[in-house]
C-alpha cells in the first residue's frame, strides 16, 4: 500500500484546465478481482463522510448494514479489519507481521484472505478481502473503520467522487462519460494502482515529467520518495524542506515537508504545492516504480474526480468557480 494516511497540514489550492473530450472502446473483464465488471442499468449515488480529508462510506457485509469502509485507491487490495472479521464470526487464522503495508514504526499484522459479500446500496463491491489488524490506525486516527476499498473495487466500476457535495457514484462500466469542462488524463499501465503522468517545476528553467499514484487514502498533496529527488531535479526543494512527522497505517513516521513551484496534472496546474519527502529507508509500498503519489489535498480542489479504470483514464471535473483566491496557471499541453 502507498503511504495512505498522511496527516500533515497542507494548504488549499484551486486548479484550472482546458476542456478535453475522449471516448474509448469497451474493455475486457478485469482479472483476479473476484467479481466481473458492473453493467447495471443506471448509476447509483450514495453520500460519504469526509473526515480529516479521508473518504468513508457505509457498506453492508453479508447482508448486514452498519459497517464503515474507507476508500483507499493507494491500497492494492480490499481490506477487512481483523476486529470486524472476528465480530462476523470469521476466523482470521494464523496472523503474521505484514511487510510493505502503509507507513509507520509499529508492527502491523495480516491474516489469510477471506470471502465475504461487501455491498453498497445492494451492489456487490468486494468479494475477496485481506484481513488486516487496523486497531493502531483506529486508535491514532480517531475514527472507526471496518475495512478499506482499494484498487480491485475501482476496476469494476466507473467511480466518481464528488468532493463538493460529498457523494460517491458508481457508474456502469460500459458507460461513456461526457467530459466537457474536464481534464482527461490517461492511466499508465498498472495492475495495482491508478497511475498518471504529472509535471513538476521547481524553477522557471526546468521541469520533470514522471508518474504518480492517485491515493485517496492520503490527505497529502504531493508525496515524493527521497530516492527519486536527484533524478527529478528537486534537490533544492528537498534541501529547503523541514523535518516533520506524519501518521500512517502503522503509526507515526518522519518526513521532510517542503514545496515545489508548480504541479501540472494533464492541463491543470497550480503554484506552490506542499511536498512530503519520505526518507529512503521508509517502505515504499508493494511497487517502487513510481516516485510518489498525490492525495486528497490535491483531489478535493476539483468538483469531481472520476476513476474510469475500465477505459484506462482519470477524469477531473472543475468547480464552477474557484472557492478561494489562488495562483492559477493554464497550460497549452499535457505533460
C-alpha positions as CSV (number, residue, x, y, z in Angstrom):
1,X,0.0,0.0,0.0
2,X,1.1,3.5,-0.6
3,X,1.6,6.0,2.3
4,X,-2.1,6.1,2.6
5,X,-2.8,8.0,5.8
6,X,-0.6,11.2,5.8
7,X,-1.9,13.7,8.3
8,X,0.4,16.7,7.7
9,X,-1.1,20.2,7.4
10,X,-1.5,21.3,3.8
11,X,-2.7,24.4,2.0
12,X,-5.7,24.5,-0.3
13,X,-5.2,25.4,-3.9
14,X,-7.5,25.6,-6.9
15,X,-6.8,24.2,-10.4
16,X,-7.9,25.4,-13.8
17,X,-7.7,23.4,-17.1
18,X,-8.8,23.5,-20.7
19,X,-11.7,21.2,-21.7
20,X,-10.9,17.8,-23.2
21,X,-13.2,15.0,-24.5
22,X,-12.3,11.4,-25.2
23,X,-14.1,8.1,-25.9
24,X,-12.6,4.7,-25.7
25,X,-13.9,1.3,-26.7
26,X,-15.3,-1.3,-24.2
27,X,-12.5,-3.1,-22.3
28,X,-12.3,-6.7,-21.3
29,X,-13.1,-8.0,-17.8
30,X,-10.5,-7.4,-15.1
31,X,-8.6,-10.5,-14.0
32,X,-8.3,-11.6,-10.4
33,X,-10.9,-9.2,-8.7
34,X,-13.4,-12.0,-7.9
35,X,-16.3,-10.0,-9.4
36,X,-17.0,-9.0,-13.1
37,X,-17.4,-5.5,-14.4
38,X,-20.6,-4.0,-13.2
39,X,-23.1,-3.5,-16.0
40,X,-26.1,-2.1,-14.0
41,X,-28.8,-0.2,-15.8
42,X,-28.2,3.2,-14.2
43,X,-25.6,5.0,-11.9
44,X,-26.1,4.7,-8.1
45,X,-25.1,7.6,-5.8
46,X,-24.6,7.4,-2.1
47,X,-23.3,10.0,0.4
48,X,-19.9,9.7,2.1
49,X,-18.3,11.2,5.2
50,X,-15.2,13.3,4.6
51,X,-13.3,13.1,7.9
52,X,-9.8,14.6,8.1
53,X,-9.7,14.6,4.3
54,X,-10.4,10.8,4.1
55,X,-13.5,9.2,2.5
56,X,-15.7,6.9,4.5
57,X,-18.7,5.1,3.0
58,X,-21.4,2.9,4.6
59,X,-21.4,-0.7,3.5
60,X,-23.2,-3.9,4.3
61,X,-21.3,-7.1,5.0
62,X,-23.0,-10.5,4.3
63,X,-26.3,-8.6,4.2
64,X,-25.9,-6.8,7.5
65,X,-25.7,-2.9,7.3
66,X,-23.9,-0.5,9.6
67,X,-20.2,-1.0,8.6
68,X,-17.8,1.7,7.5
69,X,-15.2,1.3,4.8
70,X,-12.5,3.9,3.8
71,X,-11.9,4.4,0.1
72,X,-8.2,4.0,-0.4
73,X,-7.0,3.8,-4.0
74,X,-3.5,3.6,-2.7
75,X,-4.2,0.0,-1.5
76,X,-3.7,-2.8,-4.0
77,X,-6.3,-5.0,-2.3
78,X,-9.6,-4.7,-0.4
79,X,-9.2,-5.0,3.4
80,X,-11.4,-6.2,6.3
81,X,-10.4,-5.1,9.7
82,X,-9.5,-8.0,12.0
83,X,-11.8,-6.7,14.7
84,X,-14.7,-6.8,12.2
85,X,-13.8,-10.2,10.9
86,X,-14.0,-11.6,14.4
87,X,-17.3,-9.9,15.1
88,X,-18.7,-11.6,11.9
89,X,-17.6,-15.0,13.3
90,X,-14.7,-15.3,10.9
91,X,-11.5,-17.0,12.0
92,X,-8.6,-14.8,10.9
93,X,-6.4,-17.9,11.2
94,X,-2.7,-17.6,11.6
95,X,-1.5,-13.9,11.5
96,X,1.9,-12.7,10.7
97,X,3.7,-9.4,10.5
98,X,3.0,-7.8,7.2
99,X,5.6,-6.1,5.0
100,X,5.1,-3.1,2.7
101,X,1.7,-2.2,4.0
102,X,1.4,1.5,4.9
103,X,3.9,3.6,6.8
104,X,4.9,4.0,10.4
105,X,7.1,2.4,13.0
106,X,4.7,-0.1,14.6
107,X,4.2,-3.7,13.5
108,X,1.0,-4.5,11.6
109,X,-0.4,-8.0,11.3
110,X,-2.2,-9.7,8.4
111,X,-4.3,-12.8,8.2
112,X,-5.3,-15.0,5.3
113,X,-7.7,-13.8,2.7
114,X,-11.4,-14.2,3.4
115,X,-14.5,-14.4,1.2
116,X,-17.3,-12.0,2.3
117,X,-20.1,-10.1,0.5
118,X,-19.5,-6.4,0.8
119,X,-22.2,-4.2,-0.8
120,X,-23.0,-0.6,-1.3
121,X,-26.7,0.1,-1.9
122,X,-27.2,-3.6,-2.7
123,X,-24.4,-3.6,-5.3
124,X,-21.6,-6.1,-4.7
125,X,-18.3,-4.1,-4.4
126,X,-16.0,-6.7,-2.9
127,X,-15.8,-10.4,-2.6
128,X,-12.2,-11.3,-1.6
129,X,-10.8,-9.3,1.3
130,X,-7.5,-9.4,3.1
131,X,-7.8,-9.4,6.9
132,X,-5.6,-6.7,8.5
133,X,-5.2,-5.5,12.1
134,X,-6.3,-1.9,11.9
135,X,-6.5,-1.3,15.6
136,X,-3.5,1.1,15.7
137,X,-4.9,3.1,12.9
138,X,-8.3,3.4,14.6
139,X,-6.7,4.5,17.8
140,X,-4.3,7.1,16.3
141,X,-6.7,8.4,13.7
142,X,-9.8,8.6,15.9
143,X,-12.3,7.1,13.5
144,X,-13.8,3.6,13.4
145,X,-13.1,1.7,10.2
146,X,-14.3,-1.8,9.3
147,X,-12.2,-2.1,6.2
148,X,-11.0,-0.4,3.0
149,X,-12.0,-0.5,-0.6
150,X,-8.9,-0.5,-2.7
151,X,-7.9,-0.7,-6.4
152,X,-9.8,-4.0,-7.0
153,X,-13.0,-2.1,-6.2
154,X,-12.1,0.6,-8.8
155,X,-11.6,-1.9,-11.5
156,X,-15.3,-3.0,-11.5
157,X,-17.0,0.4,-12.0
158,X,-16.5,3.9,-13.2
159,X,-16.2,5.5,-9.7
160,X,-16.9,9.3,-9.4
161,X,-16.1,11.1,-6.2
162,X,-17.9,14.5,-5.8
163,X,-15.8,16.3,-3.2
164,X,-18.0,19.4,-3.3
165,X,-21.3,17.6,-2.4
166,X,-19.7,14.6,-0.6
167,X,-21.3,12.0,-3.0
168,X,-19.9,8.7,-4.3
169,X,-21.4,7.5,-7.6
170,X,-21.0,4.0,-9.1
171,X,-21.4,4.2,-12.9
172,X,-21.9,1.1,-15.1
173,X,-18.5,0.1,-16.6
174,X,-20.0,0.2,-20.2
175,X,-20.9,3.9,-19.9
176,X,-19.1,6.7,-21.7
177,X,-18.8,9.9,-19.8
178,X,-19.3,13.4,-21.1
179,X,-16.1,15.2,-20.2
180,X,-16.6,18.8,-21.3
181,X,-15.0,21.3,-18.9
182,X,-12.9,18.4,-17.5
183,X,-9.4,17.3,-17.7
184,X,-8.9,13.7,-19.1
185,X,-5.6,12.0,-18.2
186,X,-4.7,8.5,-19.4
187,X,-3.9,5.9,-16.8
188,X,-0.4,4.4,-17.1
189,X,-0.3,0.6,-17.3
190,X,-0.6,-0.9,-13.8
191,X,-2.4,-3.8,-12.2
192,X,-2.2,-2.4,-8.7
193,X,-2.8,1.4,-8.7
194,X,-4.3,4.3,-10.6
195,X,-1.1,5.9,-12.0
196,X,-1.0,9.1,-14.1
197,X,1.7,11.3,-15.6
198,X,2.4,14.7,-13.9
199,X,4.9,17.5,-14.4
200,X,6.7,19.3,-11.5
201,X,8.5,22.6,-11.9
202,X,10.8,23.8,-9.1
203,X,12.1,26.8,-11.0
204,X,11.3,28.6,-14.2
205,X,14.0,26.9,-16.3
206,X,13.5,23.2,-15.7
207,X,10.8,20.6,-15.1
208,X,10.4,16.9,-14.6
209,X,7.8,14.6,-16.0
210,X,7.1,11.4,-14.0
211,X,4.3,9.1,-12.9
212,X,2.5,9.2,-9.6
213,X,-0.3,7.0,-8.0
214,X,-3.6,8.6,-7.1
215,X,-4.1,7.9,-3.4
216,X,-7.5,8.7,-1.9
217,X,-6.2,7.1,1.3
218,X,-3.9,10.1,1.8
219,X,-4.7,13.7,2.8
220,X,-1.3,14.8,1.4
221,X,-0.9,16.9,-1.7
222,X,2.3,15.7,-3.4
223,X,4.3,12.8,-1.9
224,X,7.8,12.2,-3.2
225,X,10.2,9.4,-2.2
226,X,13.8,10.6,-1.4
227,X,15.5,8.2,-3.7
228,X,13.9,10.0,-6.7
229,X,14.9,13.5,-5.7
230,X,18.0,13.7,-7.8
231,X,16.5,12.4,-11.0
232,X,13.5,14.7,-10.6
233,X,15.7,17.7,-10.2
234,X,14.2,18.5,-6.8
235,X,17.4,18.7,-4.7
236,X,16.9,22.4,-4.0
237,X,13.3,21.8,-2.9
238,X,14.4,18.9,-0.7
239,X,17.3,20.9,0.8
240,X,14.7,23.6,1.9
241,X,12.4,21.1,3.4
242,X,12.0,20.9,7.2
243,X,11.6,17.8,9.4
244,X,8.0,16.8,10.1
245,X,6.0,13.9,11.4
246,X,3.1,12.1,9.7
247,X,0.7,9.4,10.7
248,X,0.5,6.2,8.6
249,X,-1.3,2.9,8.9
250,X,1.4,1.6,11.2
251,X,1.8,4.7,13.4
252,X,3.9,7.9,13.2
253,X,6.9,8.2,10.8
254,X,9.3,11.0,9.8
255,X,9.1,13.1,6.7
256,X,10.5,16.4,5.4
257,X,8.0,18.9,4.3
258,X,8.9,21.4,1.5
259,X,7.3,22.8,-1.6
260,X,7.6,23.0,-5.4
261,X,6.8,25.9,-7.6
262,X,4.2,24.2,-9.9
263,X,2.4,20.9,-10.3
264,X,0.7,20.1,-13.6
265,X,-1.9,17.3,-13.9
266,X,-3.0,17.0,-17.5
267,X,-3.7,20.6,-18.5
268,X,-4.5,21.8,-15.0
269,X,-1.8,23.4,-12.9
270,X,-1.3,25.2,-9.6
271,X,1.6,27.0,-7.9
272,X,3.4,26.5,-4.6
273,X,2.4,22.9,-3.8
274,X,3.5,21.4,-0.5
275,X,5.6,18.2,-0.8
276,X,6.1,15.5,1.8
277,X,9.6,13.9,1.1
278,X,9.8,10.4,2.5
279,X,13.2,9.1,3.7
280,X,14.8,6.4,1.6
281,X,14.7,3.8,4.4
282,X,10.9,4.0,4.6
283,X,9.0,1.3,2.9
284,X,7.7,2.4,-0.5
285,X,4.7,0.1,-0.9
286,X,4.4,-3.0,-3.0
287,X,5.6,-1.3,-6.2
288,X,8.5,1.1,-6.0
289,X,8.5,2.0,-9.7
290,X,6.6,5.3,-9.1
291,X,8.3,8.3,-7.4
292,X,5.3,9.2,-5.3
293,X,1.6,10.0,-5.1
294,X,-1.0,12.7,-5.0
295,X,-3.7,12.6,-2.3
296,X,-6.9,14.3,-1.3
297,X,-5.2,17.6,-0.7
298,X,-5.0,17.9,-4.4
299,X,-8.0,15.9,-5.4
300,X,-10.5,17.9,-3.3
301,X,-9.9,21.0,-5.3
302,X,-11.8,19.5,-8.2
303,X,-15.6,19.3,-8.1
304,X,-15.3,15.6,-9.1
305,X,-12.6,13.1,-9.6
306,X,-13.6,10.1,-11.6
307,X,-11.7,6.8,-11.7
308,X,-12.6,5.4,-15.2
309,X,-10.4,2.3,-14.9
310,X,-12.5,0.3,-17.4
311,X,-11.5,2.9,-20.0
312,X,-8.0,3.5,-18.7
313,X,-8.3,7.1,-17.8
314,X,-8.9,9.6,-15.0
315,X,-11.4,12.5,-15.4
316,X,-11.0,15.7,-13.3
317,X,-14.1,17.9,-13.3
318,X,-13.6,21.6,-12.3
319,X,-15.6,23.5,-9.8
320,X,-17.8,26.1,-11.5
321,X,-16.0,28.9,-9.7
322,X,-12.9,29.0,-7.6
323,X,-13.7,28.6,-3.9
324,X,-10.8,30.7,-2.8
325,X,-8.2,33.1,-4.2
326,X,-5.2,31.2,-5.5
327,X,-2.4,31.4,-8.0
328,X,-3.8,29.7,-11.1
329,X,-1.9,28.7,-14.3
330,X,-3.2,27.4,-17.6
331,X,-1.1,25.1,-19.8
332,X,-1.4,24.5,-23.5
333,X,-0.2,20.9,-23.5
334,X,-0.3,18.0,-21.1
335,X,3.0,16.8,-19.6
